[in-house]
């Protein structure tokens, strides 16, 4: 991310699992994979993470405290002509600085210090980023947590409209706003096509497997 110190990501076997360990030192960056899953093909996403400790003072509803030890980031395509004036200006700035288009919408799964599980937090900088709280507080620290989420259902709950195509998946650990340290482990992240998608139907009809 422009102007930010990079979080360190590296492969590690921990607890007998293949994982990526992220270490943030007053830093913010993400490890991203570009994808293209059309809206009608969206199914579930499966992932896991382990967090040893929370980030003291972090609050994702406040601009100067918006840090999280773990984030699964989903970027979506859509009609950018619907951006507000503020978001259009941010999109132009993003394009000028990074050379890339700002996603139409970004949904993040996060671990919050104080919000309740199930809360949807609007990013303080732009309404086009919304964060869904999957864990809150210290109760599950130090343990692997496993998740399977319905991408379409979560997007519609967060944004109040049907999703466009999924165009990116990332993991992100950041501590730049609180100027602190954070560490977390991520297991494999797998996006599964909808069982009703054309690819799945064709695979079933031919007896072949579908990714």
C-alpha positions in Angstrom: 0.0 0.0 0.0 1.5 3.4 -1.0 3.2 5.2 1.9 2.8 2.2 4.2 5.5 -0.1 5.6 4.9 -3.7 4.4 3.7 -6.5 6.7 5.9 -9.6 6.4 4.2 -12.7 5.1 6.0 -16.1 5.0 5.3 -19.8 4.8 5.4 -21.8 8.0 4.3 -25.2 9.2 2.7 -24.7 12.6 0.6 -27.1 14.7 1.1 -29.6 11.9 -0.6 -27.2 9.4 0.7 -25.5 6.3 0.2 -21.8 7.0 1.2 -18.3 6.2 2.4 -16.3 9.2 1.9 -12.5 9.0 3.9 -10.2 11.1 3.0 -6.5 11.2 5.2 -3.9 12.8 3.4 -0.6 12.4 2.7 -1.8 8.9 -0.2 -2.5 6.5 -0.1 -4.6 3.4 -1.9 -7.6 1.9 -1.1 -10.8 0.1 -3.5 -10.9 -2.9 -4.6 -13.3 -5.7 -6.5 -11.9 -8.7 -9.5 -14.1 -9.6 -12.6 -13.9 -11.7 -15.7 -15.6 -10.4 -18.9 -14.4 -12.0 -21.8 -13.4 -9.8 -23.9 -16.4 -10.7 -21.1 -18.8 -9.8 -20.4 -17.4 -6.3 -20.6 -20.1 -3.7 -18.8 -20.5 -0.4 -15.4 -19.5 0.9 -13.5 -21.6 3.4 -10.6 -20.4 5.5 -8.9 -20.6 8.9 -6.8 -18.4 11.1 -5.1 -18.3 14.5 -4.5 -15.1 16.5 -2.3 -15.1 19.6 -3.3 -11.6 20.8 -5.5 -8.6 20.0 -4.2 -5.2 19.0 -4.5 -2.9 22.0 -6.5 0.2 21.2 -7.7 -0.9 17.8 -11.2 0.1 16.7 -12.2 -0.5 13.1 -14.9 2.1 13.2 -12.4 4.9 13.8 -10.1 6.1 11.1 -7.0 6.5 13.3 -7.4 3.1 15.0 -8.5 0.9 12.1 -6.3 -2.1 12.6 -7.0 -5.8 12.7 -4.8 -8.8 13.4 -6.5 -10.8 10.6 -8.6 -9.9 7.6 -9.9 -12.0 4.7 -10.5 -9.5 1.9 -12.9 -10.1 -1.0 -12.9 -7.5 -3.8 -15.9 -7.3 -6.2 -16.6 -5.7 -9.6 -19.6 -3.6 -10.3 -21.0 -0.4 -11.8 -18.6 2.3 -10.7 -20.8 5.0 -12.2 -22.9 4.5 -9.0 -20.0 5.8 -6.8 -20.7 8.9 -4.7 -18.7 12.0 -5.5 -16.4 11.2 -2.5 -15.8 7.6 -3.7 -15.3 8.7 -7.3 -12.5 11.0 -6.1 -11.0 8.2 -4.0 -11.2 5.9 -7.1 -9.3 8.5 -9.2 -6.7 8.9 -6.5 -6.3 5.1 -6.2 -5.8 4.8 -10.0 -3.2 7.6 -10.0 -1.2 6.2 -7.1 -1.4 2.5 -7.8 -2.3 2.2 -11.5 -5.2 0.0 -10.6 -8.9 0.4 -10.4 -10.5 0.6 -7.0 -12.9 -2.3 -6.6 -16.5 -1.5 -6.8 -17.0 -3.1 -3.3 -14.8 -4.8 -0.8 -16.0 -7.2 1.9 -13.7 -8.1 4.8 -14.0 -10.8 7.4 -12.3 -9.5 10.6 -11.6 -10.1 14.3 -12.6 -7.1 16.4 -11.7 -6.0 19.8 -15.1 -4.7 20.9 -17.7 -5.1 18.2 -20.2 -7.9 18.4 -20.0 -11.0 16.2 -22.1 -10.5 13.2 -21.7 -6.7 13.2 -21.0 -5.0 9.9 -18.6 -2.1 10.2 -18.5 0.6 7.5 -15.0 1.8 6.7 -14.4 5.3 8.0 -12.7 6.4 4.7 -15.2 4.9 2.2 -18.6 3.3 2.2 -17.4 0.9 -0.5 -15.4 -1.2 2.2 -17.4 -3.0 4.8 -16.2 -5.4 7.5 -18.1 -8.3 8.9 -17.1 -9.4 12.4 -16.5 -13.1 12.7 -14.7 -13.0 16.1 -14.8 -10.5 18.9 -12.8 -10.2 22.1 -10.2 -12.5 23.5 -12.2 -15.7 24.1 -10.8 -17.7 21.1 -7.2 -16.3 21.1 -4.4 -18.9 20.6 -6.7 -21.4 18.8 -7.3 -22.2 15.2 -10.7 -21.1 14.1 -12.3 -22.6 11.0 -15.0 -20.9 8.8 -17.2 -21.5 5.9 -19.2 -18.5 4.6 -21.8 -18.0 1.9 -20.2 -15.2 -0.2 -23.5 -14.0 -1.8 -25.4 -14.0 1.5 -22.7 -12.1 3.4 -22.3 -9.6 0.6 -26.1 -8.9 0.4 -26.2 -8.5 4.1 -23.3 -6.1 4.2 -24.2 -4.0 1.1 -27.9 -4.5 0.7 -27.7 -5.5 -3.0 -26.6 -8.5 -5.1 -22.8 -8.9 -5.7 -21.0 -8.5 -8.9 -18.1 -10.8 -9.9 -15.5 -11.6 -7.4 -12.2 -10.2 -8.7 -9.7 -10.6 -5.8 -9.0 -12.5 -2.6 -6.4 -11.5 -0.1 -5.2 -11.9 3.5 -4.2 -8.8 5.4 -2.7 -8.0 8.9 -2.2 -4.4 9.7 -1.1 -2.4 12.7 -0.1 0.9 11.1 -2.7 3.1 12.7 -2.0 2.0 16.3 1.8 1.9 15.7 2.0 -1.5 17.2 2.9 -5.1 16.5 0.6 -8.0 15.4 1.1 -11.6 14.4 -1.4 -14.1 13.0 -1.4 -17.4 11.0 -3.6 -18.1 8.0 -4.6 -21.5 6.7 -5.6 -22.2 3.1 -8.3 -20.0 1.6 -10.6 -21.8 -0.8 -13.4 -20.3 -2.9 -16.0 -22.8 -4.0 -18.3 -22.4 -7.0 -22.0 -22.5 -6.4 -23.5 -26.0 -6.8 -26.0 -24.4 -9.2 -23.4 -22.8 -11.4 -23.0 -23.9 -15.0 -19.5 -25.3 -14.3 -20.8 -27.5 -11.5 -23.8 -28.7 -13.6 -21.5 -29.6 -16.5 -19.1 -31.5 -14.2 -21.9 -33.5 -12.7 -23.3 -34.4 -16.1 -20.0 -35.6 -17.5 -18.8 -37.2 -14.3 -15.8 -35.0 -14.1 -14.6 -33.1 -11.0 -14.9 -29.3 -10.8 -12.4 -27.0 -9.0 
